[in-house]
Amino acid sequence: MKNRLTISIASLVALSIPDIVKAQNLFVADNGSGNIYEFTPGGVRSTFASGLNSPTGLAFDSAGNLYEADSGSGNIYKFTPGGVRSTFASGLNSPTGLAFDSAGNLYEADSGSGNIYEFTPAGVQSTFASGLYHPEGLEGLAFDSAGDLFVADRDTTNIYEFTPSGVQSTFANVYSGPAGLDFDSLDNLFAAGNNVGTIYEFAPDGVESTFASGVAGPFGLVFDRTGNLFISSSFGNVYEFTPDGVQSTFASGLNYPEYMAFQPVPQLQAVAAGGTFQVSVTMPSPYYSTIIQASTNLVNWANIYTNTPPFTFTDSMATNFPCRYYRAVLGH
């Protein structure tokens, strides 16, 4: 778990060197085993947490803490990057999907009650929406770039859209039982049609197309930072799809994997310009606070700038050093 949030180190002397990107690890809630598994980009599996009661939804906050919807116990657990567990919320009714908004508030699909609850970073709970179909109807949650929340209601087969103020509308109907939801970088919504093995793609205006078909029991969906789509299968696999739809098996031998989450990773690039260094940081939505750190020896790091991506920072101090290194870490 060391240096989990440190990525994109660029070594600069007179010219810029392409940044070294730390790839994301994939976290999978394995419902049948009660474990959360962590996979390296190469597919090597380790157990991040165990002893859970029907883990379902997963979501990372801006500090790299992982939140897990523990459907069987009615709790939401919080795990530090080092794996230390605490109870963030309790007394829920079959919590399933989790998603953070850009302000750091956590939203939870409470499948048993038909409600969507909102939690502040301090854990204060309120009801964001109610009266959705239940029991066991609510599944995936996802935010678009405008801050609207999309909810998969498996029993009504609708995908609902909620504005930040809570105004509800029906965005689409997926008759095959929508489960996982996620947006690509162009704000296209992808939905897993669990009952028929189809992955649907919806343009921002709601126009529907089929991204993939014949996928065995698709459930959770998540995009990595390069645009590849990962899909968990009720039959124990995790599939990977390239942006143009080429399918491969990323992992197998799981026990009813449900939702997944990638660690949020800022992307850094640095170039020499006019005797200074310009450091640019981008990040997939949601846009978490990011700190630029600098070092001359890769050992001692100093914070030099904090902002929310995308942004560019001009480091005028760089000319005072023969060699300058940069990295981007998530803000706390």
KEMARFI-615014 format. One line per 4 residues: their letters; for each residue x, y, z of N, C-alpha, C, CB. Coordinates in steps of 0.001 Angstrom, whole numbers, plus 500000, padded with zeros to 6 digits. Glycine has a CB too. Layout:
BEGIN
A) X Y Z X Y Z X Y Z X Y Z; ... .
REM end
This chain:
BEGIN
MKNR) 500827 498801 500000 500000 500000 500000 500869 501260 500000 499060 500000 501214; 502203 501112 499911 503079 502260 499985 502981 503116 498734 504502 501816 500201; 503000 504433 498952 502995 505379 497837 501830 505156 496873 504299 505283 497082; 500713 504762 497433 499568 504416 496597 499100 505585 495754 498431 503922 497451 .
LTIS) 499212 506807 496289 498631 507942 495589 499666 508769 494850 497894 508811 496556; 500895 508284 494785 501957 509028 494130 502103 508554 492697 503283 508876 494890; 502004 509492 491750 502080 509096 490349 502801 510156 489541 500682 508851 489777; 503062 509819 488329 503482 510772 487302 504685 511611 487706 502344 511678 486964 .
IASL) 505808 510975 487941 507024 511710 488271 507722 512099 486975 507967 510864 489183; 508023 513381 486817 508733 513840 485628 510093 514391 486032 507911 514911 484870; 511166 513858 485479 512509 514337 485772 512891 515349 484707 513537 513164 485829; 513279 516555 485145 513511 517640 484204 514891 518255 484422 512422 518710 484341 .
VALS) 515650 518401 483377 516901 519149 483441 516747 520338 482493 518152 518245 483057; 517005 520169 481233 516755 521256 480293 515537 520956 479429 517982 521494 479411; 515251 519683 479266 514125 519283 478443 513163 518457 479278 514597 518494 477206; 511930 518434 478848 510967 517608 479558 511124 516152 479146 509534 518091 479291 .
IPDI) 510923 515267 480091 510939 513829 479847 509522 513338 480053 511958 513078 480790; 508994 512478 479182 507616 512010 479358 507387 511492 480763 507288 510920 478345; 506235 511848 481313 505963 511484 482691 505754 509985 482836 504749 512232 483202; 506115 509481 484008 505959 508077 484330 504633 507929 485046 507146 507543 485198 .
VKAQ) 503719 507215 484447 502371 507133 484985 502224 505883 485829 501333 507146 483859; 501800 506066 487053 501496 504912 487884 500096 504436 487558 501630 505250 489389; 499981 503204 487077 498681 502678 486688 497826 502422 487918 498840 501393 485872; 496541 502326 487670 495586 502155 488757 495399 500680 489102 494245 502782 488386 .
NLFV) 495203 500416 490392 494783 499101 490823 493264 499057 490874 495393 498746 492194; 492719 497895 490549 491279 497683 490528 490850 496976 491804 490858 496869 489285; 489793 497497 492444 489236 496886 493648 487866 496301 493308 489128 497926 494814; 487632 495065 493750 486418 494337 493402 485744 493836 494676 486734 493155 492447 .
ADNG) 484451 494143 494817 483655 493617 495931 483155 492230 495530 482448 494579 496290; 483681 491201 496195 483331 489824 495876 482262 489353 496862 484588 488896 495924; 481006 489452 496444 479883 489251 497339 479873 487872 497973 478605 489472 496602; 480127 486844 497171 480016 485485 497674 481052 485103 498699 480092 484548 496560 .
SGNI) 482255 485640 498581 483328 485304 499526 483393 486250 500714 484657 485309 498815; 482756 487428 500598 482850 488430 501654 484168 489177 501658 482649 487785 502981; 484868 489167 500533 486169 489823 500433 486130 491010 499481 487224 488830 499977; 487084 491907 499653 487399 492904 498642 488763 492534 498097 487376 494374 499222 .
YEFT) 488835 492304 496796 490101 491952 496175 490703 493167 495473 489911 490794 495182; 492014 493203 495476 492770 494240 494779 493569 493593 493663 493706 495012 495755; 493468 494163 492477 494176 493636 491312 495148 494689 490788 493178 493212 490201; 496363 494278 490516 497306 495151 489835 496896 495264 488372 498764 494619 489969 .
PGGV) 497462 496241 487633 497123 496339 486210 497428 495059 485431 497873 497493 485587; 498374 494267 485937 498702 493007 485284 497806 491857 485681 500102 492647 485576; 496831 492115 486579 495889 491078 486973 496273 490276 488186 495695 490169 485870; 497340 490656 488881 497747 489927 490091 496795 490282 491227 499225 490262 490484 .
RSTF) 496232 489274 491858 495202 489473 492873 495742 489337 494278 494081 488497 492671; 495260 490210 495169 495518 490086 496599 494228 490436 497327 496706 491011 497059; 494142 490040 498590 492949 490323 499387 493167 491602 500171 492617 489146 500340; 492362 492609 499880 492455 493889 500574 491699 493857 501902 491912 495011 499687 .
ASGL) 490522 493204 501925 489708 493109 503142 488919 491810 503084 488748 494344 503291; 488616 491255 504265 487861 490007 504323 486873 490066 505484 488813 488790 504473; 486024 489034 505585 485075 488958 506688 483899 489897 506560 485770 489235 507956; 483599 490345 505350 482478 491257 505139 481196 490461 504903 482757 492201 503945 .
NSPT) 480050 491159 504983 478750 490514 504868 478066 491009 503599 477871 490795 506122; 478275 490280 502516 477717 490644 501204 478166 492019 500742 476205 490600 501251; 479464 492205 500498 479937 493502 499993 479394 493766 498598 481476 493551 499977; 478967 495004 498359 478393 495362 497063 479100 496593 496482 476875 495627 497199 .
GLAF) 478630 497804 496849 479167 499020 496260 480534 499393 496803 478220 500149 496484; 481352 500007 495939 482671 500521 496315 482836 501924 495742 483809 499578 495809; 483511 502791 496509 483821 504133 496014 484990 504691 496798 482590 505071 496122; 485877 505419 496121 487013 506072 496758 486702 507539 497011 488275 505933 495892 .
DSAG) 487154 508053 498165 487074 509490 498407 488358 510151 497930 486827 509791 499910; 488456 511468 498113 489583 512228 497569 490893 511938 498276 489294 513695 497648; 490840 511357 499470 492057 511033 500208 492509 509601 499970 491843 511260 501686; 491816 508889 499098 492199 507522 498812 491607 506491 499746 493651 507413 498847 .
NLYE) 490642 506899 500599 489944 505933 501441 488869 505230 500620 489321 506627 502682; 488719 503936 500852 487743 503139 500126 486507 502923 500991 488349 501788 499698; 485321 503181 500420 484056 502982 501116 483357 501763 500512 483150 504257 501020; 482781 500945 501383 482139 499698 500944 480733 499605 501498 482961 498473 501383 .
ADSG) 479764 499356 500620 478381 499129 501041 478246 497665 501432 477361 499509 499907; 478056 497405 502725 477977 496048 503240 476500 495670 503343 478698 495920 504628; 475992 495094 502270 474547 494900 502144 473970 494036 503248 474226 494285 500813; 474687 492994 503641 474159 492078 504639 474058 492654 506026 474988 490877 504688 .
SGNI) 474979 493540 506389 474981 494121 507738 474257 495451 507803 476398 494301 508223; 474001 496083 506660 473380 497406 506643 474329 498525 506994 472234 497436 507580; 475627 498285 506857 476632 499287 507191 477359 499780 505940 477636 498714 508192; 477962 500949 506055 478963 501395 505102 480280 501448 505857 478594 502793 504465 .
YKFT) 481265 500699 505375 482575 500682 506012 483544 501566 505240 483115 499246 506105; 484459 502157 505999 485519 502988 505427 486854 502303 505678 485506 504429 506036; 487654 502193 504631 488974 501591 504737 490036 502628 504371 489086 500341 503825; 491016 502780 505227 492147 503639 504894 492953 502983 503782 493038 503905 506141 .
PGGV) 493862 503730 503119 494707 503092 502103 495487 501901 502634 495668 504099 501535; 495748 501888 503941 496444 500761 504548 495540 499615 504937 497178 501218 505741; 494224 499748 504720 493296 498655 504977 492636 498676 506336 493993 497388 504820; 492830 499726 507139 492200 499801 508459 490723 500154 508293 492920 500851 509364 .
RSTF) 489862 499355 508901 488420 499507 508718 487764 500238 509875 487776 498156 508544; 486794 501090 509549 485933 501730 510536 484523 501783 509957 486452 503167 510912; 483535 501998 510827 482143 502083 510369 481793 503534 510099 481167 501472 511416; 481459 503827 508861 481099 505184 508471 479622 505452 508707 481447 505426 507010 .
ASGL) 478755 504459 508438 477309 504603 508629 476723 503233 508937 476626 505232 507368; 475609 503215 509667 474973 501955 510040 473451 502130 510010 475449 501487 511450; 472729 501011 510196 471276 501066 510235 470617 501221 508886 470853 502171 511096; 471335 500908 507812 470780 501025 506469 470068 499730 506081 471889 501360 505448 .
NSPT) 469324 499784 504976 468511 498651 504552 468999 498163 503190 467008 499037 504494; 469903 497202 503223 470499 496635 502001 471167 497702 501137 469431 495911 501182; 472208 498356 501642 472922 499336 500813 473601 498647 499635 473967 500102 501654; 473536 499295 498475 474133 498707 497273 475119 499687 496635 473033 498312 496256 .
GLAF) 474642 500520 495698 475540 501410 494979 476042 502566 495827 474856 501945 493768; 477280 502990 495561 477895 504149 496209 478509 505043 495135 478975 503707 497252; 478469 506362 495382 479133 507311 494488 479377 508614 495233 478288 507560 493209; 480525 509226 494973 480854 510532 495541 480559 511625 494529 482332 510587 495978 .
DSAG) 480027 512765 495015 479921 513928 494148 481222 514727 494212 478710 514810 494551; 481300 515797 493442 482545 516563 493359 482871 517301 494650 482465 517550 492224; 481883 517460 495539 482114 518135 496819 482516 517169 497920 480875 518889 497238; 482591 515882 497606 483009 514904 498603 481885 514302 499407 483962 515524 499523 .
NLYE) 480631 514555 499005 479496 513920 499676 479269 512535 499084 478213 514788 499544; 478956 511570 499952 478748 510195 499522 477253 509925 499356 479374 509206 500533; 476885 509323 498223 475502 508950 497961 475391 507427 497999 475017 509514 496590; 474302 506952 498613 474110 505505 498790 472735 505094 498304 474292 505102 500266 .
ADSG) 472680 504068 497466 471416 503493 497024 470975 502486 498074 471549 502823 495612; 469916 502828 498802 469420 501968 499878 468337 501067 499287 468863 502815 501091; 468771 499918 498815 467910 499095 497989 466667 498618 498722 468674 497918 497480; 466787 498282 499995 465651 497761 500734 464563 498778 501010 466115 497202 502009 .
SGNI) 464934 500050 501148 463948 501090 501462 463492 501863 500245 464514 502045 502468; 464236 501776 499145 463904 502567 497961 464327 504011 498070 462440 502506 497705; 465253 504312 498977 465738 505677 499161 467162 505829 498653 465665 506073 500632; 467532 507067 498372 468927 507416 498145 469336 508368 499258 469146 508058 496724 .
YEFT) 470341 507975 500011 470804 508798 501119 472084 509526 500741 471028 507943 502369; 472213 510719 501290 473416 511532 501103 474119 511661 502449 473068 512942 500511; 475440 511500 502431 476248 511620 503638 477315 512687 503414 476896 510256 504017; 477417 513622 504332 478501 514588 504276 479814 513876 504593 478252 515764 505260 .
PAGV) 480967 514509 504326 482236 513867 504693 482330 513525 506178 483389 514765 504317; 481574 514244 507024 481581 513950 508456 480609 512835 508829 481244 515199 509240; 479841 512348 507845 478927 511241 508104 477509 511642 508421 479440 510440 509208; 477157 512916 508294 475786 513359 508565 474882 512890 507421 475717 514922 508729 .
QSTF) 473820 512175 507769 472946 511546 506786 471692 512371 506534 472563 510153 507242; 471282 512430 505266 470001 513025 504876 469430 512224 503716 470166 514533 504486; 468147 512406 503452 467502 511698 502347 467518 512579 501109 466050 511295 502713; 468189 512098 500069 468261 512847 498817 467048 512568 497940 469543 512502 498062 .
ASGL) 466596 511305 497913 465432 510922 497113 464755 509740 497778 465836 510576 495649; 463449 509624 497588 462702 508524 498198 461595 508081 497248 462109 508947 499574; 460943 506971 497616 459819 506497 496835 460192 505722 495602 458991 507625 496447; 461474 505346 495464 461873 504516 494331 461449 503071 494598 463411 504608 494084 .
YHPE) 461334 502312 493553 460768 500974 493692 461677 500088 494546 460548 500339 492308; 461085 499289 495399 461802 498309 496206 460835 497164 496491 462357 498945 497541; 461229 496022 496988 462524 495761 497598 463614 495377 496583 462380 494668 498616; 464814 495547 497024 466007 495117 496295 466040 495620 494867 466095 493623 496295 .
GLEG) 465596 496858 494672 465523 497368 493319 466683 498246 492909 464284 498114 493154; 467216 499040 493834 468227 500020 493466 469589 499355 493309 468297 501137 494511; 470308 499785 492283 471623 499194 492022 472671 500297 491874 471584 498308 490747; 473181 500491 490672 474317 501371 490485 473981 502850 490555 474947 501081 489190 .
LAFD) 474987 503640 490947 474923 505098 490970 476109 505637 490181 474923 505649 492438; 475906 506759 489489 477009 507411 488782 476671 508871 488560 477301 506709 487433; 477677 509739 488666 477519 511163 488405 478067 511507 487023 478228 511998 489491; 477359 512396 486310 477923 512914 485074 478737 514166 485373 476810 513216 484043 .
SAGD) 479307 514774 484341 480192 515920 484559 479451 517158 485032 480936 516239 483296; 478124 517199 484840 477333 518334 485299 476879 518194 486743 476137 518510 484414; 477172 517053 487353 476776 516833 488739 475420 516191 488903 476787 518112 489463; 474804 515733 487814 473542 515004 487917 473825 513560 488310 472753 515066 486581 .
LFVA) 472963 513017 489156 473112 511652 489645 472203 510723 488845 472788 511569 491160; 472765 509619 488367 472016 508616 487622 471906 507356 488469 472693 508310 486254; 470700 506785 488482 470389 505661 489364 469756 504547 488548 469447 506098 490519; 470267 503333 488704 469674 502171 488049 468669 501534 488996 470765 501144 487624 .
DRDT) 467405 501486 488563 466340 500840 489332 466005 499532 488620 465061 501773 489467; 466532 498461 489156 466453 497178 488448 465022 496658 488340 467314 496145 489149; 464182 496953 489317 462827 496416 489297 461918 497139 488311 462232 496488 490673; 462035 498459 488217 461234 499178 487225 461900 499167 485856 461000 500617 487675 .
TNIY) 463166 498764 485804 464031 498736 484612 464335 500134 484087 463379 497911 483510; 464137 501153 484918 464441 502519 484520 465807 502954 485024 463373 503467 485031; 466398 503895 484312 467540 504664 484809 467026 506072 485050 468767 504649 483793; 467104 506509 486300 466612 507827 486664 467763 508818 486733 465868 507777 488003 .
EFTP) 467448 510054 486416 468404 511155 486515 467887 512154 487550 468619 511847 485125; 468787 512569 488438 468457 513555 489462 469395 514742 489327 468549 512940 490883; 468818 515934 489285 469644 517137 489326 470239 517287 490720 468818 518396 488941; 471242 518151 490905 471803 518338 492251 470773 518761 493288 472898 519362 492204 .
SGVQ) 469686 519394 492850 468643 519799 493791 467609 518709 494036 467955 521037 493286; 467756 517555 493369 466881 516431 493625 465716 516264 492672 466364 516544 494962; 465653 517050 491596 464570 516907 490627 464791 515632 489812 464487 518156 489695; 463771 514775 489787 463881 513458 489176 463241 513415 487796 463245 512417 490069 .
STFA) 463894 512691 486881 463319 512404 485573 463792 511017 485144 463723 513494 484518; 463103 510439 484160 463504 509137 483630 464404 509358 482429 462266 508276 483245; 465644 508888 482540 466610 509080 481463 466474 507998 480397 468030 509089 482022; 466280 506755 480817 466195 505647 479863 465519 504465 480529 467601 505248 479340 .
NVYS) 465083 503530 479686 464541 502273 480181 465374 501129 479624 463044 502113 479792; 465846 500275 480512 466643 499111 480124 465864 497889 480569 468095 499141 480760; 465096 497323 479654 464140 496284 480033 464814 495044 480608 463307 495894 478838; 466121 494905 480365 466819 493697 480808 467378 493817 482218 467936 493374 479856 .
GPAG) 466960 494821 482965 467382 494937 484353 468719 495615 484517 467436 493596 484976; 468751 496967 484546 470032 497676 484662 470674 497455 486027 469834 499174 484421; 471978 497287 486020 472729 497115 487277 473791 498208 487369 473391 495688 487356; 475022 497911 486971 476086 498893 487080 475973 500010 486068 477402 498226 486931 .
LDFD) 476418 501206 486480 476451 502389 485626 477821 503037 485724 475339 503395 486020; 478280 503616 484628 479472 504460 484679 479517 505318 483424 480769 503603 484812; 480198 506462 483528 480355 507389 482412 481770 507295 481850 480044 508835 482854; 481871 507406 480521 483190 507534 479924 483595 509007 479913 483208 506944 478489 .
SLDN) 484747 509304 479352 485275 510669 479399 484475 511643 478548 486710 510677 478951; 483613 511140 477673 482786 511996 476823 481373 512148 477355 482739 511444 475420; 481148 511696 478572 479842 511788 479233 478800 510854 478625 479336 513209 479170; 479257 509798 477956 478339 508750 477543 478120 507804 478719 478882 507985 476302 .
LFAA) 476883 507446 478964 476539 506559 480074 476503 505119 479588 475180 506955 480696; 477185 504235 480327 477174 502812 480031 476401 502105 481140 478627 502246 479900; 475569 501134 480734 474739 500404 481687 474804 498917 481395 473283 500899 481638; 474903 498134 482467 474936 496680 482333 473517 496138 482359 475786 496037 483456 .
GNNV) 473098 495499 481255 471822 494804 481226 472028 493388 481718 471208 494812 479807; 471859 493182 483022 472272 491941 483649 471526 490728 483107 472075 492034 485130; 470254 490885 482812 469433 489724 482462 469695 489184 481059 467985 490081 482586; 470206 490015 480167 470384 489573 478780 471834 489643 478314 469524 490408 477863 .
GTIY) 472750 490048 479175 474159 490045 478813 474568 491126 477856 474508 488759 478237; 473904 492272 477934 474175 493378 477016 474706 494587 477777 472903 493757 476236; 475656 495284 477182 476149 496552 477704 475629 497652 476799 477715 496576 477789; 474822 498527 477377 474211 499610 476619 475030 500884 476782 472755 499840 477071 .
EFAP) 475060 501674 475719 475706 502978 475735 474658 504033 475405 476901 503033 474729; 474632 505086 476238 473686 506176 476017 474470 507472 475820 472685 506304 477209; 474194 508138 474701 474779 509460 474481 474185 510432 475495 474526 509955 473019; 474822 511593 475703 474282 512564 476667 472829 512953 476408 475126 513805 476655 .
DGVE) 472385 512869 475149 470991 513207 474850 470058 512007 474968 470889 513789 473457; 470588 510856 475438 469756 509693 475684 469671 508699 474551 468419 510132 476012; 470316 508967 473423 470274 508029 472303 471012 506748 472681 470895 508662 471028; 470327 505624 472495 470838 504328 472950 471495 503551 471823 469715 503502 473552 .
STFA) 472589 502864 472158 473220 501915 471241 473760 500754 472062 474362 502595 470404; 474122 499678 471409 474676 498513 472093 476188 498526 471955 474085 497196 471524; 476873 498567 473092 478336 498547 473080 478861 497121 472971 478891 499216 474343; 478235 496185 473695 478663 494786 473664 477471 493902 473992 479834 494531 474663 .
SGVA) 477491 492690 473481 476430 491729 473768 477065 490365 474018 475396 491659 472597; 476269 489447 474556 476778 488113 474831 477713 488045 476022 477477 487595 473637; 477637 489044 476913 478465 489057 478118 477716 488287 479212 478792 490535 478578; 478339 487296 479792 477667 486442 480771 477455 487185 482086 478478 485160 481012 .
GPFG) 476189 487484 482407 475838 488054 483706 476539 489345 484059 476120 487078 484750; 476556 490362 483188 477266 491609 483520 476611 492315 484704 477299 492553 482300; 477440 492859 485585 476893 493513 486779 477516 494886 486990 477121 492641 488018; 478716 494954 487548 479358 496241 487781 480121 496726 486569 480286 496153 488959 .
LVFD) 480189 498055 486416 480942 498681 485336 481875 499735 485907 479993 499304 484290; 483074 499835 485353 483963 500923 485747 484987 501142 484639 484668 500614 487106; 485279 502412 484357 486296 502773 483377 487628 503046 484069 485851 504003 482566; 488719 502612 483430 490026 503035 483921 490400 504351 483262 491106 501955 483645 .
RTGN) 491551 504882 483605 491926 506215 483142 492261 506269 481657 493098 506707 483931; 492482 505113 481037 492788 505100 479608 491576 504809 478753 493853 504087 479320; 490391 504660 479367 489170 504462 478610 488768 503023 478406 489305 505095 477313; 489480 502072 479024 489066 500682 478964 487948 500442 479973 490262 499740 479232 .
LFIS) 486968 499637 479582 485812 499359 480416 485962 497984 481052 484508 499443 479595; 485807 497928 482383 485873 496676 483124 484465 496309 483596 486858 496789 484333; 484119 495041 483412 482779 494561 483715 482877 493319 484576 481986 494270 482423; 482220 493336 485727 482170 492136 486566 481015 491261 486113 482021 492505 488070 .
SSFG) 481222 489956 486211 480221 488983 485790 479733 488191 486990 480792 488040 484717; 478421 487970 487063 477848 487166 488128 478417 485755 488147 476348 487112 487984; 479045 485347 487053 479592 483999 486950 481064 483929 487360 479433 483490 485538; 481589 485004 487956 482908 484917 488570 484060 485505 487800 483206 483547 488825 .
NVYE) 483782 486221 486720 484853 486812 485924 484798 488333 485960 484772 486322 484484; 485913 488944 485595 485962 490369 485286 486485 490486 483863 486867 491169 486311; 485694 491123 483001 486070 491291 481610 486580 492712 481373 484878 490979 480686; 487485 492827 480431 488010 494130 480023 487668 494362 478556 489552 494215 480254 .
FTPD) 487169 495563 478264 486855 495948 476892 487668 497182 476530 485332 496217 476717; 488318 497141 475385 488980 498332 474876 487918 499322 474409 489960 497978 473720; 488286 500592 474181 487289 501574 473720 486563 501162 472441 487958 502901 473495; 487198 500346 471597 486521 499923 470367 485824 498582 470528 487515 499846 469225 .
GVQS) 485705 498069 471773 484859 496920 472032 485528 495568 472027 483808 496900 471068; 486853 495509 471957 487538 494215 471979 487548 493671 473409 488993 494346 471427; 487058 492441 473580 486865 491860 474907 487974 490881 475252 485516 491162 474988; 488387 490913 476531 489303 489916 477061 488931 489646 478511 490784 490385 476939 .
TFAS) 489435 488563 479069 489171 488231 480466 490303 488757 481328 489005 486703 480656; 489983 489676 482233 490987 490271 483110 491224 489402 484347 490557 491681 483530; 490157 488829 484903 490273 488000 486108 489172 486945 486091 490184 488871 487405; 489423 485822 486761 488440 484746 486829 488532 484076 488191 488660 483715 485689 .
GLNY) 487603 483151 488449 487635 482405 489701 487097 483165 490886 489013 481986 489992; 486309 484233 490670 485711 484994 491766 484355 484385 492140 485550 486492 491371; 483807 484868 493245 482562 484328 493770 481509 485429 493813 482774 483717 495176; 480840 485608 492703 479813 486630 492525 480358 488044 492778 478637 486351 493458 .
PEYM) 481294 488471 491929 481783 489851 492051 480696 490844 491669 483026 490066 491170; 480616 491937 492416 479593 492951 492127 480256 494237 491662 478713 493222 493373; 480279 495278 492496 480792 496550 492015 482293 496660 492191 480111 497687 492727; 482861 497567 491421 484309 497732 491369 484653 499211 491443 484894 497099 490085 .
AFQP) 485912 499502 491741 486371 500896 491771 487864 500937 491494 486051 501565 493139; 488265 501913 490703 489678 502201 490502 490093 503321 491442 489968 502582 489027; 491329 503234 491897 491869 504347 492684 491894 505612 491836 493294 504017 493208; 491471 506733 492393 491575 507991 491634 493038 508366 491466 490800 509140 492343 .
VPQL) 493413 508690 490254 494822 508959 489961 494955 510237 489153 495458 507780 489203; 495552 511289 489709 495823 512485 488897 496912 512207 487868 496236 513669 489796; 496864 512901 486758 497837 512719 485683 498643 513997 485533 497136 512344 484343; 499958 513858 485528 500845 515015 485545 501740 515018 484318 501691 515027 486821 .
QAVA) 501969 516221 483796 502928 516406 482720 503666 517709 482964 502229 516405 481327; 504977 517716 482749 505775 518913 482977 506631 519205 481749 506662 518750 484232; 506696 520488 481370 507495 520888 480218 508279 522146 480569 506596 521125 478970; 509443 522287 479945 510246 523487 480116 509712 524572 479193 511745 523204 479832 .
AGGT) 509569 525807 479735 509029 526901 478938 509558 528227 479466 507483 526885 478954; 510321 528916 478645 510781 530251 478996 511579 530334 480276 509632 531145 479102; 512431 529344 480532 513250 529366 481736 512528 528900 482978 513762 530730 481961; 511277 528486 482840 510517 527940 483971 509990 526560 483577 509336 528900 484384 .
FQVS) 509372 525896 484528 508717 524629 484250 507223 524785 484454 509277 523506 485143; 506457 524354 483477 505001 524378 483577 504503 522958 483830 504358 524973 482286; 503834 522798 484973 503361 521485 485400 501846 521466 485240 503784 521171 486882; 501349 520561 484408 499913 520449 484149 499371 519168 484768 499624 520478 482631 .
VTMP) 498190 519276 485377 497555 518125 486007 496135 517998 485473 497557 518259 487558; 495790 516818 485027 494426 516501 484622 493967 515289 485411 494329 516242 483087; 492659 515045 485378 492105 513935 486147 490705 513630 485651 492090 514259 487660; 490363 512327 485557 488972 512000 485222 488024 512492 486306 488804 510485 485026 .
SPYY) 486778 512781 485930 485767 513184 486908 485521 512043 487886 484445 513594 486204; 485278 512329 489188 485209 513635 489832 486596 514228 490040 484484 513527 491165; 486655 515541 490098 487920 516247 490092 488357 516561 491520 487813 517533 489265; 489182 515707 492070 489612 515852 493451 490764 516849 493585 490023 514502 494010 .
STII) 490833 517468 494744 491940 518368 495049 493268 517614 494920 491784 518968 496474; 494227 518252 494242 495506 517607 493958 496653 518529 494344 495605 517222 492469; 497673 517952 494937 498857 518694 495382 500024 518358 494464 499208 518361 496868; 500696 519388 493959 501964 519191 493255 503082 519264 494279 502169 520254 492118 .
QAST) 503940 518266 494255 505117 518252 495112 506368 518246 494249 505100 517031 496059; 507438 518843 494765 508704 518912 494037 509835 518376 494909 509004 520363 493594; 510865 517863 494238 512009 517315 494946 513244 517448 494061 511764 515833 495344; 514387 517478 494690 515645 517463 493937 516362 516126 494065 516560 518585 494413 .
NLVN) 515835 515229 494933 516533 513959 495172 515608 512740 495225 517300 514046 496459; 514311 512935 494951 513323 511855 494993 513134 511279 496396 513734 510750 494045; 513659 511975 497401 513495 511536 498800 512694 512561 499585 514873 511310 499474; 513144 513783 499546 512474 514863 500270 511558 515629 499324 513508 515817 500914 .
WANI) 510263 515639 499652 509262 516265 498801 508630 517442 499517 508191 515254 498386; 508407 518529 498771 507780 519724 499328 506540 520081 498519 508773 520908 499349; 505458 520428 499222 504249 520894 498530 504508 522267 497924 503035 520949 499502; 504220 522430 496645 504448 523726 496011 503168 524342 495453 505463 523582 494902 .
YTNT) 502109 523534 495293 500884 524102 494726 499749 523108 494925 501063 524444 493212; 498534 523665 495184 497341 522830 495335 496199 523439 494539 496948 522682 496830; 495494 522604 493805 494348 523078 493030 493499 521866 492653 494808 523871 491750; 492389 522138 491993 491520 521074 491508 491697 520947 490000 490031 521352 491873 .
PPFT) 492067 519770 489487 492296 519607 488048 491051 519920 487230 492759 518193 487749; 491268 520335 485975 492566 520499 485313 493174 521870 485598 492419 520300 483804; 494494 521916 485709 495166 523196 485933 496613 523089 485460 495104 523607 487437; 497241 524260 485270 498657 524347 484936 499321 525297 485911 498868 524816 483469 .
FTDS) 500448 524883 486470 501191 525676 487446 502579 525966 486889 501284 524940 488818; 502986 527228 486961 504327 527620 486526 505252 527677 487723 504302 528982 485797; 506277 526827 487705 507234 526751 488812 508465 527583 488468 507633 525270 489108; 508477 528826 488923 509607 529711 488626 510854 529324 489401 509241 531148 488936 .
MATN) 510719 528562 490495 511867 528144 491301 512696 527068 490613 511399 527639 492648; 512158 526463 489570 512850 525345 488935 514212 525748 488376 511993 524771 487826; 514364 527012 487973 515633 527454 487401 516754 527487 488431 515472 528822 486782; 516419 527376 489725 517439 527411 490775 518062 526051 491039 516845 527943 492049 .
FPCR) 517582 525014 490352 518058 523662 490639 518520 522984 489351 516951 522825 491323; 519625 522221 489422 520093 521517 488223 519152 520388 487798 521482 520954 488467; 518404 519876 488755 517467 518808 488442 516241 518964 489331 518122 517409 488633; 515095 518779 488767 513842 519017 489491 512868 517890 489158 513227 520417 489125 .
YYRA) 512280 517298 490180 511310 516225 490005 509954 516676 490528 511774 514937 490727; 508896 516164 489896 507551 516516 490324 506717 515258 490495 506889 517468 489316; 505756 515347 491380 504750 514307 491478 503426 514945 491925 505202 513183 492468; 502349 514247 491654 501021 514721 492037 500413 513732 493013 500106 514906 490793 .
VLGH) 499877 514243 494118 499223 513393 495106 497849 513995 495393 500084 513266 496423; 496929 513130 495792 495587 513610 496119 495611 514410 497400 494606 512446 496244; 494832 515514 497429 494736 516334 498624 493905 515642 499686 494141 517693 498293; 494123 516020 500937 493373 515456 502063 492373 516469 502568 494319 515024 503202 .
REM end
